[in-house]
């Protein structure tokens, strides 16, 4: 249950916003793909929250790096699929709550280039998407279950995460960021939850948003905070709900004065979970897309790539069917 009374971080000091062109490309594009992918794809149970849910020790979890070897991954194939599906941008988990980085990140050894795979996934995707004029957006978790400073030295952690945001901007010139883990309405009352999630101080969101908008003026910024958008944010995000609705219990019914987006799953969960495999039909997804667009919002559709490095064949088929339907709409 969410709190009815809550406080949000003051971002009134944020001076910048996404350019009109950047915001227009996002809103007029209207549809994008997202992917939750990381070490949790190797799990045989649970979700992308398995590190927290099962209280896995850090050194035990790190052993997954030796197992992570998605040899079927091909950035060009992923990008071509997005073209076939009619997607205008792609959002990928650069770092989820477990702290693992999908690029050759500075300042940490907990990253994809230290896995058995060794390759920089974000670098390869950036090149392939740029060639096809598909915008690259980064999901970035503010929460970090494994970084020591998160629990022991808050100023050092803020410097660390902002340094990563700066690095992502300079290396990849992304078209957007979607932050997660800042949930001011969520009480963190479950046993042990505060230890893993609670912030040690202010996030300096205003400084983070200005950093992005200064380095990447066209980049659109959102925070999956489930509260009305703050100054410095460019659009408001709903998770598994339509804008202004809260059927799942933690979304925001207030619609702010920014652009809006609605984020849905193609399969049963956010990450790869074959024990919950239930791919939705193209008809169902397209109907949801039409409803979202009728409300003036952007539609984001999520998949959970397999540990082998590919997107599930059934999900690929549905994505291609959606692309065919979008092509039909665009030709009318």
Phi and psi restraints in degrees (value plus and minus 20) as a CYANA .aco file:
   2 UNK   PHI    -112.0   -72.0
   2 UNK   PSI     137.2   177.2
   3 UNK   PHI     -97.9   -57.9
   3 UNK   PSI     119.3   159.3
   4 UNK   PHI    -101.0   -61.0
   4 UNK   PSI     -47.8    -7.8
   5 UNK   PHI    -131.8   -91.8
   5 UNK   PSI     113.5   153.5
   6 UNK   PHI    -178.1  -138.1
   6 UNK   PSI     142.9   182.9
   7 UNK   PHI    -140.3  -100.3
   7 UNK   PSI     124.2   164.2
   8 UNK   PHI    -133.8   -93.8
   8 UNK   PSI     135.8   175.8
   9 UNK   PHI     -86.3   -46.3
   9 UNK   PSI     119.9   159.9
  10 UNK   PHI     -96.1   -56.1
  10 UNK   PSI      93.6   133.6
  11 UNK   PHI    -132.8   -92.8
  11 UNK   PSI       1.5    41.5
  12 UNK   PHI     -82.1   -42.1
  12 UNK   PSI     -38.5     1.5
  13 UNK   PHI     -98.5   -58.5
  13 UNK   PSI     -28.7    11.3
  14 UNK   PHI     -85.1   -45.1
  14 UNK   PSI     105.0   145.0
  15 UNK   PHI    -123.7   -83.7
  15 UNK   PSI     -33.7     6.3
  16 UNK   PHI    -140.4  -100.4
  16 UNK   PSI     144.2   184.2
  17 UNK   PHI    -167.4  -127.4
  17 UNK   PSI     148.2   188.2
  18 UNK   PHI     -82.4   -42.4
  18 UNK   PSI     129.5   169.5
  19 UNK   PHI     -84.1   -44.1
  19 UNK   PSI     139.4   179.4
  20 UNK   PHI     -80.7   -40.7
  20 UNK   PSI     -57.2   -17.2
  21 UNK   PHI     -87.0   -47.0
  21 UNK   PSI     -62.9   -22.9
  22 UNK   PHI     -83.5   -43.5
  22 UNK   PSI     -63.3   -23.3
  23 UNK   PHI     -86.9   -46.9
  23 UNK   PSI     -59.2   -19.2
  24 UNK   PHI     -83.6   -43.6
  24 UNK   PSI     -63.9   -23.9
  25 UNK   PHI     -79.8   -39.8
  25 UNK   PSI     -59.3   -19.3
  26 UNK   PHI     -87.9   -47.9
  26 UNK   PSI     -69.6   -29.6
  27 UNK   PHI     -93.5   -53.5
  27 UNK   PSI     -58.6   -18.6
  28 UNK   PHI     -96.5   -56.5
  28 UNK   PSI     -48.7    -8.7
  29 UNK   PHI     -79.7   -39.7
  29 UNK   PSI     -65.0   -25.0
  30 UNK   PHI      62.0   102.0
  30 UNK   PSI     -42.2    -2.2
  31 UNK   PHI    -170.7  -130.7
  31 UNK   PSI     116.8   156.8
  32 UNK   PHI    -166.2  -126.2
  32 UNK   PSI     142.7   182.7
  33 UNK   PHI    -122.2   -82.2
  33 UNK   PSI     129.9   169.9
  34 UNK   PHI    -153.3  -113.3
  34 UNK   PSI     141.1   181.1
  35 UNK   PHI    -163.0  -123.0
  35 UNK   PSI     112.6   152.6
  36 UNK   PHI    -121.4   -81.4
  36 UNK   PSI      93.8   133.8
  37 UNK   PHI    -167.6  -127.6
  37 UNK   PSI     114.3   154.3
  38 UNK   PHI     159.0   199.0
  38 UNK   PSI    -179.9  -139.9
  39 UNK   PHI     -81.8   -41.8
  39 UNK   PSI     -46.4    -6.4
  40 UNK   PHI     -86.1   -46.1
  40 UNK   PSI     -35.1     4.9
  41 UNK   PHI     -85.6   -45.6
  41 UNK   PSI     -37.6     2.4
  42 UNK   PHI    -102.0   -62.0
  42 UNK   PSI     -26.6    13.4
  43 UNK   PHI     -86.8   -46.8
  43 UNK   PSI     133.7   173.7
  44 UNK   PHI    -130.3   -90.3
  44 UNK   PSI     -10.4    29.6
  45 UNK   PHI    -186.0  -146.0
  45 UNK   PSI     151.3   191.3
  46 UNK   PHI      48.5    88.5
  46 UNK   PSI    -176.1  -136.1
  47 UNK   PHI    -151.6  -111.6
  47 UNK   PSI    -187.4  -147.4
  48 UNK   PHI     -85.4   -45.4
  48 UNK   PSI     -27.0    13.0
  49 UNK   PHI    -116.3   -76.3
  49 UNK   PSI      -4.5    35.5
  50 UNK   PHI     -81.0   -41.0
  50 UNK   PSI     -53.7   -13.7
  51 UNK   PHI     -78.5   -38.5
  51 UNK   PSI     -64.6   -24.6
  52 UNK   PHI     -97.4   -57.4
  52 UNK   PSI     -67.6   -27.6
  53 UNK   PHI     -78.9   -38.9
  53 UNK   PSI     -57.4   -17.4
  54 UNK   PHI    -125.8   -85.8
  54 UNK   PSI     -13.9    26.1
  55 UNK   PHI      30.9    70.9
  55 UNK   PSI      29.7    69.7
  56 UNK   PHI     -91.2   -51.2
  56 UNK   PSI     117.0   157.0
  57 UNK   PHI     -89.1   -49.1
  57 UNK   PSI     129.0   169.0
  58 UNK   PHI     -79.8   -39.8
  58 UNK   PSI     -66.9   -26.9
  59 UNK   PHI     -84.1   -44.1
  59 UNK   PSI     -55.1   -15.1
  60 UNK   PHI     -85.4   -45.4
  60 UNK   PSI     -64.4   -24.4
  61 UNK   PHI     -85.2   -45.2
  61 UNK   PSI     -57.5   -17.5
  62 UNK   PHI     -79.5   -39.5
  62 UNK   PSI     -45.9    -5.9
  63 UNK   PHI     -81.8   -41.8
  63 UNK   PSI     -40.6    -0.6
  64 UNK   PHI     -83.3   -43.3
  64 UNK   PSI     -42.5    -2.5
  65 UNK   PHI     -81.5   -41.5
  65 UNK   PSI     -54.3   -14.3
  66 UNK   PHI     -93.2   -53.2
  66 UNK   PSI     -38.5     1.5
  67 UNK   PHI    -116.8   -76.8
  67 UNK   PSI     -38.6     1.4
  68 UNK   PHI     -98.8   -58.8
  68 UNK   PSI      84.6   124.6
  69 UNK   PHI    -167.0  -127.0
  69 UNK   PSI      51.5    91.5
  70 UNK   PHI     -96.9   -56.9
  70 UNK   PSI      54.6    94.6
  71 UNK   PHI     -85.7   -45.7
  71 UNK   PSI     -38.2     1.8
  72 UNK   PHI    -103.2   -63.2
  72 UNK   PSI     -25.5    14.5
  73 UNK   PHI     -83.8   -43.8
  73 UNK   PSI     109.1   149.1
  74 UNK   PHI    -161.5  -121.5
  74 UNK   PSI      89.2   129.2
  75 UNK   PHI     -78.5   -38.5
  75 UNK   PSI     -57.6   -17.6
  76 UNK   PHI     -84.4   -44.4
  76 UNK   PSI     -58.4   -18.4
  77 UNK   PHI     -88.2   -48.2
  77 UNK   PSI     -61.3   -21.3
  78 UNK   PHI     -80.3   -40.3
  78 UNK   PSI     -65.9   -25.9
  79 UNK   PHI     -86.1   -46.1
  79 UNK   PSI     -60.1   -20.1
  80 UNK   PHI     -82.7   -42.7
  80 UNK   PSI     -58.4   -18.4
  81 UNK   PHI     -81.6   -41.6
  81 UNK   PSI     -60.6   -20.6
  82 UNK   PHI     -83.0   -43.0
  82 UNK   PSI     -58.5   -18.5
  83 UNK   PHI     -82.2   -42.2
  83 UNK   PSI     -67.0   -27.0
  84 UNK   PHI     -81.9   -41.9
  84 UNK   PSI     -53.9   -13.9
  85 UNK   PHI    -103.0   -63.0
  85 UNK   PSI     -24.5    15.5
  86 UNK   PHI      57.5    97.5
  86 UNK   PSI      -1.1    38.9
  87 UNK   PHI     -98.7   -58.7
  87 UNK   PSI     119.5   159.5
  88 UNK   PHI    -121.9   -81.9
  88 UNK   PSI     -35.4     4.6
  89 UNK   PHI    -174.6  -134.6
  89 UNK   PSI     147.0   187.0
  90 UNK   PHI    -156.9  -116.9
  90 UNK   PSI     108.8   148.8
  91 UNK   PHI    -130.0   -90.0
  91 UNK   PSI     104.0   144.0
  92 UNK   PHI    -148.9  -108.9
  92 UNK   PSI     128.2   168.2
  93 UNK   PHI     -92.2   -52.2
  93 UNK   PSI      73.3   113.3
  94 UNK   PHI     -84.5   -44.5
  94 UNK   PSI     -59.2   -19.2
  95 UNK   PHI    -171.2  -131.2
  95 UNK   PSI     102.7   142.7
  96 UNK   PHI    -114.9   -74.9
  96 UNK   PSI    -191.0  -151.0
  97 UNK   PHI     -81.3   -41.3
  97 UNK   PSI     -44.0    -4.0
  98 UNK   PHI     -96.3   -56.3
  98 UNK   PSI     -25.3    14.7
  99 UNK   PHI      64.7   104.7
  99 UNK   PSI     -24.8    15.2
 100 UNK   PHI     -95.4   -55.4
 100 UNK   PSI     113.7   153.7
 101 UNK   PHI    -124.1   -84.1
 101 UNK   PSI     113.4   153.4
 102 UNK   PHI    -109.1   -69.1
 102 UNK   PSI      -3.4    36.6
 103 UNK   PHI    -159.2  -119.2
 103 UNK   PSI     151.7   191.7
 104 UNK   PHI     -98.2   -58.2
 104 UNK   PSI      50.0    90.0
 105 UNK   PHI     -91.7   -51.7
 105 UNK   PSI     120.4   160.4
 106 UNK   PHI     -93.8   -53.8
 106 UNK   PSI     134.0   174.0
 107 UNK   PHI      59.2    99.2
 107 UNK   PSI     -13.2    26.8
 108 UNK   PHI    -173.8  -133.8
 108 UNK   PSI     129.6   169.6
 109 UNK   PHI    -123.8   -83.8
 109 UNK   PSI     -16.2    23.8
 110 UNK   PHI    -111.5   -71.5
 110 UNK   PSI      55.5    95.5
 111 UNK   PHI    -172.2  -132.2
 111 UNK   PSI     144.4   184.4
 112 UNK   PHI     -83.7   -43.7
 112 UNK   PSI     -51.3   -11.3
 113 UNK   PHI     -92.9   -52.9
 113 UNK   PSI     -27.9    12.1
 114 UNK   PHI    -122.4   -82.4
 114 UNK   PSI     -11.2    28.8
 115 UNK   PHI    -108.6   -68.6
 115 UNK   PSI     159.1   199.1
 116 UNK   PHI     -82.5   -42.5
 116 UNK   PSI     -44.6    -4.6
 117 UNK   PHI     -94.0   -54.0
 117 UNK   PSI     -61.7   -21.7
 118 UNK   PHI      53.2    93.2
 118 UNK   PSI     -38.7     1.3
 119 UNK   PHI    -106.3   -66.3
 119 UNK   PSI     135.0   175.0
 120 UNK   PHI    -108.4   -68.4
 120 UNK   PSI      83.4   123.4
 121 UNK   PHI     -85.8   -45.8
 121 UNK   PSI     -63.7   -23.7
 122 UNK   PHI     -86.1   -46.1
 122 UNK   PSI     -56.1   -16.1
 123 UNK   PHI     -83.1   -43.1
 123 UNK   PSI     -63.8   -23.8
 124 UNK   PHI     -88.2   -48.2
 124 UNK   PSI     -59.6   -19.6
 125 UNK   PHI     -86.6   -46.6
 125 UNK   PSI     -59.9   -19.9
 126 UNK   PHI     -77.5   -37.5
 126 UNK   PSI     -65.0   -25.0
 127 UNK   PHI     -86.3   -46.3
 127 UNK   PSI     -65.9   -25.9
 128 UNK   PHI     -85.7   -45.7
 128 UNK   PSI     -60.7   -20.7
 129 UNK   PHI     -90.4   -50.4
 129 UNK   PSI     -58.9   -18.9
 130 UNK   PHI     -80.2   -40.2
 130 UNK   PSI     -61.2   -21.2
 131 UNK   PHI     -82.5   -42.5
 131 UNK   PSI     -47.8    -7.8
 132 UNK   PHI    -124.4   -84.4
 132 UNK   PSI     -11.0    29.0
 133 UNK   PHI      37.8    77.8
 133 UNK   PSI      21.2    61.2
 134 UNK   PHI    -127.4   -87.4
 134 UNK   PSI     106.5   146.5
 135 UNK   PHI     -89.6   -49.6
 135 UNK   PSI     117.4   157.4
 136 UNK   PHI    -120.7   -80.7
 136 UNK   PSI     101.2   141.2
 137 UNK   PHI    -135.1   -95.1
 137 UNK   PSI     130.2   170.2
 138 UNK   PHI    -134.5   -94.5
 138 UNK   PSI     102.5   142.5
 139 UNK   PHI     -93.9   -53.9
 139 UNK   PSI     114.3   154.3
 140 UNK   PHI    -160.2  -120.2
 140 UNK   PSI     102.7   142.7
 141 UNK   PHI    -103.1   -63.1
 141 UNK   PSI     103.7   143.7
 142 UNK   PHI     -89.0   -49.0
 142 UNK   PSI     -58.5   -18.5
 143 UNK   PHI     -86.4   -46.4
 143 UNK   PSI     123.2   163.2
 144 UNK   PHI    -164.3  -124.3
 144 UNK   PSI      85.7   125.7
 145 UNK   PHI     -90.7   -50.7
 145 UNK   PSI     -39.4     0.6
 146 UNK   PHI    -134.9   -94.9
 146 UNK   PSI     -31.6     8.4
 147 UNK   PHI     -99.4   -59.4
 147 UNK   PSI     106.0   146.0
 148 UNK   PHI     -77.6   -37.6
 148 UNK   PSI     -58.8   -18.8
 149 UNK   PHI     -88.2   -48.2
 149 UNK   PSI     -39.9     0.1
 150 UNK   PHI     -78.7   -38.7
 150 UNK   PSI     -54.3   -14.3
 151 UNK   PHI    -123.0   -83.0
 151 UNK   PSI     -35.4     4.6
 152 UNK   PHI    -140.4  -100.4
 152 UNK   PSI     -43.1    -3.1
 153 UNK   PHI    -170.3  -130.3
 153 UNK   PSI      65.5   105.5
 154 UNK   PHI     -80.8   -40.8
 154 UNK   PSI     -66.8   -26.8
 155 UNK   PHI     -76.5   -36.5
 155 UNK   PSI     -57.4   -17.4
 156 UNK   PHI     -86.8   -46.8
 156 UNK   PSI     -57.4   -17.4
 157 UNK   PHI     -88.3   -48.3
 157 UNK   PSI     -62.3   -22.3
 158 UNK   PHI     -79.9   -39.9
 158 UNK   PSI     -62.3   -22.3
 159 UNK   PHI     -82.7   -42.7
 159 UNK   PSI     -57.9   -17.9
 160 UNK   PHI     -84.4   -44.4
 160 UNK   PSI     -71.2   -31.2
 161 UNK   PHI     -88.3   -48.3
 161 UNK   PSI     -58.1   -18.1
 162 UNK   PHI     -87.8   -47.8
 162 UNK   PSI     -52.5   -12.5
 163 UNK   PHI     -83.7   -43.7
 163 UNK   PSI     -57.4   -17.4
 164 UNK   PHI     -88.1   -48.1
 164 UNK   PSI     -60.2   -20.2
 165 UNK   PHI     -81.2   -41.2
 165 UNK   PSI     -63.7   -23.7
 166 UNK   PHI     -80.4   -40.4
 166 UNK   PSI     -63.9   -23.9
 167 UNK   PHI     -83.2   -43.2
 167 UNK   PSI     -63.7   -23.7
 168 UNK   PHI     -81.5   -41.5
 168 UNK   PSI     -60.0   -20.0
 169 UNK   PHI     -84.7   -44.7
 169 UNK   PSI     -68.1   -28.1
 170 UNK   PHI     -91.0   -51.0
 170 UNK   PSI     -54.9   -14.9
 171 UNK   PHI    -101.7   -61.7
 171 UNK   PSI     -55.5   -15.5
 172 UNK   PHI    -140.5  -100.5
 172 UNK   PSI     -28.4    11.6
 173 UNK   PHI      24.5    64.5
 173 UNK   PSI      39.3    79.3
 174 UNK   PHI     -87.4   -47.4
 174 UNK   PSI     141.2   181.2
 175 UNK   PHI    -109.6   -69.6
 175 UNK   PSI     -26.4    13.6
 176 UNK   PHI    -199.5  -159.5
 176 UNK   PSI     144.5   184.5
 177 UNK   PHI    -151.4  -111.4
 177 UNK   PSI     120.1   160.1
 178 UNK   PHI    -145.1  -105.1
 178 UNK   PSI      89.1   129.1
 179 UNK   PHI    -107.0   -67.0
 179 UNK   PSI     135.5   175.5
 180 UNK   PHI    -166.0  -126.0
 180 UNK   PSI     139.1   179.1
 181 UNK   PHI      83.4   123.4
 181 UNK   PSI     -31.5     8.5
 182 UNK   PHI    -121.2   -81.2
 182 UNK   PSI      83.5   123.5
 183 UNK   PHI    -148.3  -108.3
 183 UNK   PSI      60.6   100.6
 184 UNK   PHI     -83.0   -43.0
 184 UNK   PSI     -39.3     0.7
 185 UNK   PHI    -108.6   -68.6
 185 UNK   PSI     -31.0     9.0
 186 UNK   PHI    -108.4   -68.4
 186 UNK   PSI     105.4   145.4
 187 UNK   PHI     -97.3   -57.3
 187 UNK   PSI     -31.6     8.4
 188 UNK   PHI      33.9    73.9
 188 UNK   PSI      25.5    65.5
 189 UNK   PHI    -113.3   -73.3
 189 UNK   PSI     -32.5     7.5
 190 UNK   PHI     -85.2   -45.2
 190 UNK   PSI     132.8   172.8
 191 UNK   PHI     -77.5   -37.5
 191 UNK   PSI      99.5   139.5
 192 UNK   PHI      61.1   101.1
 192 UNK   PSI     -23.0    17.0
 193 UNK   PHI     -86.6   -46.6
 193 UNK   PSI     -60.2   -20.2
 194 UNK   PHI     -79.8   -39.8
 194 UNK   PSI     -56.9   -16.9
 195 UNK   PHI     -80.8   -40.8
 195 UNK   PSI     -56.4   -16.4
 196 UNK   PHI    -109.2   -69.2
 196 UNK   PSI     -48.6    -8.6
 197 UNK   PHI    -132.6   -92.6
 197 UNK   PSI     -52.3   -12.3
 198 UNK   PHI     -82.6   -42.6
 198 UNK   PSI     113.3   153.3
 199 UNK   PHI     -93.7   -53.7
 199 UNK   PSI     130.3   170.3
 200 UNK   PHI    -111.3   -71.3
 200 UNK   PSI     -15.4    24.6
 201 UNK   PHI     148.2   188.2
 201 UNK   PSI    -180.7  -140.7
 202 UNK   PHI     -93.3   -53.3
 202 UNK   PSI     125.3   165.3
 203 UNK   PHI    -101.4   -61.4
 203 UNK   PSI     -33.6     6.4
 204 UNK   PHI      35.6    75.6
 204 UNK   PSI      32.6    72.6
 205 UNK   PHI     -81.9   -41.9
 205 UNK   PSI     -59.2   -19.2
 206 UNK   PHI     -79.4   -39.4
 206 UNK   PSI     -63.5   -23.5
 207 UNK   PHI     -85.2   -45.2
 207 UNK   PSI     -58.0   -18.0
 208 UNK   PHI     -86.6   -46.6
 208 UNK   PSI     -64.6   -24.6
 209 UNK   PHI     -84.8   -44.8
 209 UNK   PSI     -62.1   -22.1
 210 UNK   PHI     -85.8   -45.8
 210 UNK   PSI     -57.1   -17.1
 211 UNK   PHI     -77.0   -37.0
 211 UNK   PSI     -68.2   -28.2
 212 UNK   PHI     -83.9   -43.9
 212 UNK   PSI     -68.6   -28.6
 213 UNK   PHI     -87.8   -47.8
 213 UNK   PSI     -45.9    -5.9
 214 UNK   PHI     -94.8   -54.8
 214 UNK   PSI     -65.7   -25.7
 215 UNK   PHI     -98.3   -58.3
 215 UNK   PSI     -52.2   -12.2
 216 UNK   PHI    -152.4  -112.4
 216 UNK   PSI      60.5   100.5
 217 UNK   PHI     -78.3   -38.3
 217 UNK   PSI     -45.7    -5.7
 218 UNK   PHI    -108.4   -68.4
 218 UNK   PSI     -27.3    12.7
 219 UNK   PHI     -92.5   -52.5
 219 UNK   PSI     113.9   153.9
 220 UNK   PHI    -115.8   -75.8
 220 UNK   PSI     119.6   159.6
 221 UNK   PHI    -139.6   -99.6
 221 UNK   PSI     114.9   154.9
 222 UNK   PHI    -155.7  -115.7
 222 UNK   PSI     141.2   181.2
 223 UNK   PHI    -152.9  -112.9
 223 UNK   PSI     101.6   141.6
 224 UNK   PHI     -96.4   -56.4
 224 UNK   PSI      38.7    78.7
 225 UNK   PHI    -113.0   -73.0
 225 UNK   PSI     -32.2     7.8
 226 UNK   PHI      43.0    83.0
 226 UNK   PSI      10.1    50.1
 227 UNK   PHI    -154.5  -114.5
 227 UNK   PSI     144.3   184.3
 228 UNK   PHI     -75.7   -35.7
 228 UNK   PSI     128.8   168.8
 229 UNK   PHI     -82.2   -42.2
 229 UNK   PSI     124.0   164.0
 230 UNK   PHI    -115.5   -75.5
 230 UNK   PSI     145.2   185.2
 231 UNK   PHI     -78.8   -38.8
 231 UNK   PSI     115.1   155.1
 232 UNK   PHI      78.4   118.4
 232 UNK   PSI     -35.5     4.5
 233 UNK   PHI    -113.6   -73.6
 233 UNK   PSI     125.4   165.4
 234 UNK   PHI    -124.8   -84.8
 234 UNK   PSI     -38.6     1.4
 235 UNK   PHI    -171.9  -131.9
 235 UNK   PSI     140.9   180.9
 236 UNK   PHI    -127.6   -87.6
 236 UNK   PSI     116.9   156.9
 237 UNK   PHI    -135.7   -95.7
 237 UNK   PSI     114.2   154.2
 238 UNK   PHI    -133.1   -93.1
 238 UNK   PSI     118.9   158.9
 239 UNK   PHI    -127.2   -87.2
 239 UNK   PSI      94.6   134.6
 240 UNK   PHI      37.6    77.6
 240 UNK   PSI      13.1    53.1
 241 UNK   PHI    -172.0  -132.0
 241 UNK   PSI     139.4   179.4
 242 UNK   PHI    -100.1   -60.1
 242 UNK   PSI     133.4   173.4
 243 UNK   PHI     -74.2   -34.2
 243 UNK   PSI     110.4   150.4
 244 UNK   PHI      65.0   105.0
 244 UNK   PSI     -19.4    20.6
 245 UNK   PHI    -134.1   -94.1
 245 UNK   PSI     136.9   176.9
 246 UNK   PHI    -161.6  -121.6
 246 UNK   PSI      44.5    84.5
 247 UNK   PHI     -98.2   -58.2
 247 UNK   PSI     -37.1     2.9
 248 UNK   PHI    -123.0   -83.0
 248 UNK   PSI     -21.6    18.4
 249 UNK   PHI      80.4   120.4
 249 UNK   PSI     -27.9    12.1
 250 UNK   PHI    -155.8  -115.8
 250 UNK   PSI     -10.6    29.4
 251 UNK   PHI    -107.4   -67.4
 251 UNK   PSI     159.0   199.0
 252 UNK   PHI    -125.9   -85.9
 252 UNK   PSI     105.5   145.5
 253 UNK   PHI    -106.3   -66.3
 253 UNK   PSI     -35.1     4.9
 254 UNK   PHI    -101.3   -61.3
 254 UNK   PSI     111.3   151.3
 255 UNK   PHI    -124.3   -84.3
 255 UNK   PSI     100.4   140.4
 256 UNK   PHI    -100.7   -60.7
 256 UNK   PSI    -181.6  -141.6
 257 UNK   PHI    -122.1   -82.1
 257 UNK   PSI      -1.1    38.9
 258 UNK   PHI    -129.0   -89.0
 258 UNK   PSI     152.4   192.4
 259 UNK   PHI     -80.0   -40.0
 259 UNK   PSI     139.8   179.8
 260 UNK   PHI    -146.1  -106.1
 260 UNK   PSI     134.0   174.0
 261 UNK   PHI    -166.2  -126.2
 261 UNK   PSI     129.8   169.8
 262 UNK   PHI    -146.8  -106.8
 262 UNK   PSI     110.0   150.0
 263 UNK   PHI    -135.0   -95.0
 263 UNK   PSI     101.2   141.2
 264 UNK   PHI    -148.8  -108.8
 264 UNK   PSI     140.9   180.9
 265 UNK   PHI    -120.8   -80.8
 265 UNK   PSI     121.2   161.2
 266 UNK   PHI    -100.0   -60.0
 266 UNK   PSI     -54.9   -14.9
 267 UNK   PHI    -126.8   -86.8
 267 UNK   PSI    -186.9  -146.9
 268 UNK   PHI     -93.1   -53.1
 268 UNK   PSI     -48.2    -8.2
 269 UNK   PHI    -153.5  -113.5
 269 UNK   PSI    -197.8  -157.8
 270 UNK   PHI     -97.8   -57.8
 270 UNK   PSI     -62.0   -22.0
 271 UNK   PHI    -123.8   -83.8
 271 UNK   PSI     156.4   196.4
 272 UNK   PHI     -86.5   -46.5
 272 UNK   PSI      98.0   138.0
 273 UNK   PHI    -161.7  -121.7
 273 UNK   PSI      59.8    99.8
 274 UNK   PHI     -81.6   -41.6
 274 UNK   PSI     -41.7    -1.7
 275 UNK   PHI     -94.2   -54.2
 275 UNK   PSI     -31.5     8.5
 276 UNK   PHI    -139.9   -99.9
 276 UNK   PSI       3.3    43.3
 277 UNK   PHI     -79.8   -39.8
 277 UNK   PSI      99.3   139.3
 278 UNK   PHI    -178.6  -138.6
 278 UNK   PSI      59.2    99.2
 279 UNK   PHI     -92.4   -52.4
 279 UNK   PSI     110.2   150.2
 280 UNK   PHI     -94.7   -54.7
 280 UNK   PSI     135.5   175.5
 281 UNK   PHI     -97.6   -57.6
 281 UNK   PSI     138.7   178.7
 282 UNK   PHI     -81.2   -41.2
 282 UNK   PSI     -55.5   -15.5
 283 UNK   PHI     -82.1   -42.1
 283 UNK   PSI     -65.3   -25.3
 284 UNK   PHI     -85.9   -45.9
 284 UNK   PSI     -65.9   -25.9
 285 UNK   PHI     -83.9   -43.9
 285 UNK   PSI     -63.0   -23.0
 286 UNK   PHI     -87.0   -47.0
 286 UNK   PSI     -55.3   -15.3
 287 UNK   PHI     -84.2   -44.2
 287 UNK   PSI     -61.0   -21.0
 288 UNK   PHI     -85.1   -45.1
 288 UNK   PSI     -62.6   -22.6
 289 UNK   PHI     -76.1   -36.1
 289 UNK   PSI     -65.7   -25.7
 290 UNK   PHI     -83.9   -43.9
 290 UNK   PSI     -59.3   -19.3
 291 UNK   PHI     -85.5   -45.5
 291 UNK   PSI     -64.7   -24.7
 292 UNK   PHI     -80.1   -40.1
 292 UNK   PSI     -66.4   -26.4
 293 UNK   PHI     -87.2   -47.2
 293 UNK   PSI     -52.3   -12.3
 294 UNK   PHI     -84.3   -44.3
 294 UNK   PSI     -41.8    -1.8
 295 UNK   PHI    -113.8   -73.8
 295 UNK   PSI     -12.5    27.5
 296 UNK   PHI      58.9    98.9
 296 UNK   PSI      -4.2    35.8
 297 UNK   PHI    -123.9   -83.9
 297 UNK   PSI     140.3   180.3
 298 UNK   PHI    -105.7   -65.7
 298 UNK   PSI     121.8   161.8
 299 UNK   PHI    -125.5   -85.5
 299 UNK   PSI     106.2   146.2
 300 UNK   PHI    -139.1   -99.1
 300 UNK   PSI     106.8   146.8
 301 UNK   PHI    -135.2   -95.2
 301 UNK   PSI     106.7   146.7
 302 UNK   PHI    -122.7   -82.7
 302 UNK   PSI     122.6   162.6
 303 UNK   PHI    -146.6  -106.6
 303 UNK   PSI     139.6   179.6
 304 UNK   PHI    -136.5   -96.5
 304 UNK   PSI      76.7   116.7
 305 UNK   PHI     -76.0   -36.0
 305 UNK   PSI     131.1   171.1
 306 UNK   PHI     -99.4   -59.4
 306 UNK   PSI     140.7   180.7
 307 UNK   PHI     -84.5   -44.5
 307 UNK   PSI     -38.0     2.0
 308 UNK   PHI     -92.7   -52.7
 308 UNK   PSI     -39.3     0.7
 309 UNK   PHI      90.3   130.3
 309 UNK   PSI     -17.5    22.5
 310 UNK   PHI    -134.7   -94.7
 310 UNK   PSI     146.7   186.7
 311 UNK   PHI    -110.2   -70.2
 311 UNK   PSI     117.2   157.2
 312 UNK   PHI     -71.7   -31.7
 312 UNK   PSI     115.6   155.6
 313 UNK   PHI     -74.2   -34.2
 313 UNK   PSI     -56.9   -16.9
 314 UNK   PHI     -86.5   -46.5
 314 UNK   PSI     -59.5   -19.5
 315 UNK   PHI     -85.9   -45.9
 315 UNK   PSI     -60.0   -20.0
 316 UNK   PHI     -78.8   -38.8
 316 UNK   PSI     -63.8   -23.8
 317 UNK   PHI     -82.0   -42.0
 317 UNK   PSI     -64.2   -24.2
 318 UNK   PHI     -84.3   -44.3
 318 UNK   PSI     -60.6   -20.6
 319 UNK   PHI     -81.0   -41.0
 319 UNK   PSI     -61.4   -21.4
 320 UNK   PHI     -86.6   -46.6
 320 UNK   PSI     -57.1   -17.1
 321 UNK   PHI     -85.5   -45.5
 321 UNK   PSI     -58.6   -18.6
 322 UNK   PHI     -82.9   -42.9
 322 UNK   PSI     -62.3   -22.3
 323 UNK   PHI     -79.4   -39.4
 323 UNK   PSI     -59.7   -19.7
 324 UNK   PHI     -82.5   -42.5
 324 UNK   PSI     -61.2   -21.2
 325 UNK   PHI     -87.4   -47.4
 325 UNK   PSI     -60.9   -20.9
 326 UNK   PHI     -83.6   -43.6
 326 UNK   PSI     -59.7   -19.7
 327 UNK   PHI     -81.1   -41.1
 327 UNK   PSI     -59.7   -19.7
 328 UNK   PHI     -83.9   -43.9
 328 UNK   PSI     -60.6   -20.6
 329 UNK   PHI     -84.1   -44.1
 329 UNK   PSI     -64.2   -24.2
 330 UNK   PHI     -88.1   -48.1
 330 UNK   PSI     -43.6    -3.6
 331 UNK   PHI    -102.9   -62.9
 331 UNK   PSI     -35.9     4.1
